[in-house]
Amino acid sequence: MKKIKTGNLILILSIIFLIFVLFLKIYFPDRKIQPFGITILKVSSNSMKPTLKKDDYIVIKKQSEYEIGDIITYSVEGDCLVTHRIIEKYENAFITKGDNNNVADEKKIYKENILGKVIYCFRTGGEYYEGAE
């Protein structure tokens, strides 16, 4: 009988877990699923096209620091979530802009409103975006 290497076993289990979480997100979209401090969300517009497209699933993770160029998801007016790229950084605030938008967002985004940085994107057809950690 062939032995499975530990690294391969961890990879297989991770993939199974990820598929399970995606299944939950697809069939229970209103539930907030946050295993290991990550959140999976569905993109609802093309404001970040071509990097992120409408109906992509993104994985976001809370970070201690955010930098210019990071794609972040933040809350606006309570339940509204926006995913845009940081283009300016201040001491405790950021200016963001959608890659597909002509102008930057009007209001500064404060760190306490940021849910996390996009670390991965699942797209139909096998394409993906993987943000640097």
Buried (B, 14 or more C-beta within 10 A) or exposed (E): EEEEEEEEEEEEEEEEEBEEBBEBBEEEEEEEBBEEEBBBBEBEBBBBBEBBBEEBBBBBBEBEEBEEEBBBBBBEEEEEBBBBBBEEBEEEEBBBBBBBBEEBBEEEBEBEBBBBBBBBBBBEEEEEBEBEE
